Amino acid sequence: MNDLTGKTVIITGGARGLGAEAARLAVAAGANVVITDVLEEDGLATAAELGERARFARHDVTSEEDWQRVVDHAVAEFGAVHGLVNNAGISTGTLLADESVAYFRKVLDVNLTGVFIGMKTVVPAMRAAGGGSIVNISSAAGLMGLALTAGYGASKWGVRGLSKIGAVELGTERIRVNSVHPGMTYTPMTAAVGIQQGEGNYPNTPMARVGEAPEIATAVVYLLSDDASYVTGAELAVDGGWTTGPTVKYVMGQ
Ligand SMILES: NC(=O)c1ccc[n+]([C@@H]2O[C@H](COP(=O)([O-])OP(=O)(O)OC[C@H]3O[C@@H](n4cnc5c(N)ncnc54)[C@H](O)[C@@H]3O)[C@@H](O)[C@H]2O)c1
């Protein structure tokens, strides 16, 4: 199940957090991976940990030139590209009325335009490979209105829409495009704002806890694999039920 043997996958933002975990599970499933990031030291360390089927490339996802270099590098190193995980992202934590226009634009540039450039750049290589799978990491914030996420939420709603457009345009070319919507998950991004692991630590969600990186990465590997051969244009929430709606844990009238 979820076998990636012989497939080459580019994973952006792969130096740490969800991207690094997706790279770990992809290599364990048999893939070659090219992890990319602006964090060079962490990226090199993660690639070294993953062994001979992993490479690191310094890459700013907002740069068209960087993107072409990364795709060319993956083809040169491993012969083809079969998968792309658009995972790199930055977050926000400011009320809409207080958000600066400059930061709003920056978040859209990294989280949405970066995904667009990645999809656009990888398509010729996937066509040459006879098909492929693009997994775009959106968020629970791309499925609901979440406070303090003006730029972030808008970018993640955009990623969700862009994924569906890609799915429609590329389906007959055997290139599948899906979005994954993690709920609050313990990574360096969320640890930095005080999120803690453990049962009961996230009470306003059905499972009352935050997610762990392997729980998200498993879904990514599934979508990359041929087990998901008929899955495209889907939005896979991996969020402990957070986006089901308000958590009401009692029966009316009792
Ligand atoms: N952790 C969560 O709770 C959560 C929830 C929903 C969605 N997500 C999404 O999952 C993805 C990974 O998040 P994470 O929690 O692992 O965060 P993280 O901060 O640990 O990792 C994100 C990585 O992206 C890299 N990055 C940032 N800007 C970049 C750029 N311009 N070019 C290349 N790389 C860049 C960072 O250096 C970092 O290594 C993000 O897209 C995030 O929005 C995370």
PDBQT file of the ligand as one rigid body, heavy atoms in Angstrom, charges set to zero:
ROOT
HETATM    1  N1  LIG A 301       1.341  23.185  11.335  1.00  0.00    +0.000 N 
HETATM    2  C1  LIG A 301       0.037  23.407  11.142  1.00  0.00    +0.000 C 
HETATM    3  O1  LIG A 301      -0.754  23.450  12.098  1.00  0.00    +0.000 OA
HETATM    4  C2  LIG A 301      -0.502  23.625   9.772  1.00  0.00    +0.000 A 
HETATM    5  C3  LIG A 301      -1.892  23.597   9.594  1.00  0.00    +0.000 A 
HETATM    6  C4  LIG A 301      -2.414  23.771   8.341  1.00  0.00    +0.000 A 
HETATM    7  C5  LIG A 301      -1.568  23.954   7.265  1.00  0.00    +0.000 A 
HETATM    8  N2  LIG A 301      -0.215  23.987   7.457  1.00  0.00    +0.000 N 
HETATM    9  C6  LIG A 301       0.617  24.201   6.294  1.00  0.00    +0.000 C 
HETATM   10  O2  LIG A 301       1.558  23.173   6.184  1.00  0.00    +0.000 OA
HETATM   11  C7  LIG A 301       2.733  23.677   5.531  1.00  0.00    +0.000 C 
HETATM   12  C8  LIG A 301       3.952  23.341   6.365  1.00  0.00    +0.000 C 
HETATM   13  O3  LIG A 301       3.837  24.010   7.605  1.00  0.00    +0.000 OA
HETATM   14  P1  LIG A 301       4.667  23.620   8.916  1.00  0.00    +0.000 P 
HETATM   15  O4  LIG A 301       3.717  23.643  10.034  1.00  0.00    +0.000 OA
HETATM   16  O5  LIG A 301       5.504  22.424   8.678  1.00  0.00    +0.000 OA
HETATM   17  O6  LIG A 301       5.553  24.943   9.046  1.00  0.00    +0.000 OA
HETATM   18  P2  LIG A 301       7.114  25.170   9.173  1.00  0.00    +0.000 P 
HETATM   19  O7  LIG A 301       7.300  26.630   9.363  1.00  0.00    +0.000 OA
HETATM   20  O8  LIG A 301       7.677  24.246  10.179  1.00  0.00    +0.000 OA
HETATM   21  O9  LIG A 301       7.643  24.720   7.736  1.00  0.00    +0.000 OA
HETATM   22  C9  LIG A 301       7.425  25.522   6.595  1.00  0.00    +0.000 C 
HETATM   23  C10 LIG A 301       8.684  25.501   5.760  1.00  0.00    +0.000 C 
HETATM   24  O10 LIG A 301       8.469  26.341   4.607  1.00  0.00    +0.000 OA
HETATM   25  C11 LIG A 301       9.672  27.035   4.378  1.00  0.00    +0.000 C 
HETATM   26  N3  LIG A 301       9.456  28.263   3.595  1.00  0.00    +0.000 N 
HETATM   27  C12 LIG A 301       8.888  29.414   4.000  1.00  0.00    +0.000 A 
HETATM   28  N4  LIG A 301       8.930  30.327   3.018  1.00  0.00    +0.000 NA
HETATM   29  C13 LIG A 301       9.536  29.725   1.948  1.00  0.00    +0.000 A 
HETATM   30  C14 LIG A 301       9.861  30.145   0.644  1.00  0.00    +0.000 A 
HETATM   31  N5  LIG A 301       9.590  31.407   0.210  1.00  0.00    +0.000 N 
HETATM   32  N6  LIG A 301      10.453  29.266  -0.203  1.00  0.00    +0.000 NA
HETATM   33  C15 LIG A 301      10.756  28.006   0.235  1.00  0.00    +0.000 A 
HETATM   34  N7  LIG A 301      10.483  27.564   1.467  1.00  0.00    +0.000 NA
HETATM   35  C16 LIG A 301       9.877  28.412   2.322  1.00  0.00    +0.000 A 
HETATM   36  C17 LIG A 301      10.183  27.355   5.780  1.00  0.00    +0.000 C 
HETATM   37  O11 LIG A 301      11.557  27.708   5.774  1.00  0.00    +0.000 OA
HETATM   38  C18 LIG A 301       9.885  26.060   6.521  1.00  0.00    +0.000 C 
HETATM   39  O12 LIG A 301      10.963  25.146   6.477  1.00  0.00    +0.000 OA
HETATM   40  C19 LIG A 301       2.505  25.180   5.347  1.00  0.00    +0.000 C 
HETATM   41  O13 LIG A 301       2.041  25.428   4.034  1.00  0.00    +0.000 OA
HETATM   42  C20 LIG A 301       1.436  25.482   6.351  1.00  0.00    +0.000 C 
HETATM   43  O14 LIG A 301       0.679  26.608   6.013  1.00  0.00    +0.000 OA
HETATM   44  C21 LIG A 301       0.333  23.815   8.681  1.00  0.00    +0.000 A 
ENDROOT
TORSDOF 0
